[in-house]
C-alpha cells in the first residue's frame, strides 16, 4: 500500500478518532489542523512515519508547514526517504 494511503488511514484513526470522513472533507489538501491535528497527534504521526520510513526524522525538519495537509506531509516524508 502507498505511503499516502497508509498515512491517510493512520490520520483518520489518530486525528479523527475513526470518525467517518469523506474524501472531499479529507482530501489531499485538507487542513489537518482544522481537522483536529494537535501536538500529540504530530508526535504520533512522526513516530508512524519513522516506522514506515525505517529511520528517524530529523527534528529540524518537523515544521508545521510539513503537517499542513496530507499532500505536504507525504511530499516531505518522500523527500526524506531519499
Secondary structure as GFF3:
##gff-version 3
##sequence-region A 1 82
A	DSSP	alpha_helix	3	14	.	.	.	ID=ss1
A	DSSP	alpha_helix	32	35	.	.	.	ID=ss2
A	DSSP	alpha_helix	39	53	.	.	.	ID=ss3
A	DSSP	three_ten_helix	59	61	.	.	.	ID=ss4
A	DSSP	alpha_helix	70	80	.	.	.	ID=ss5
###
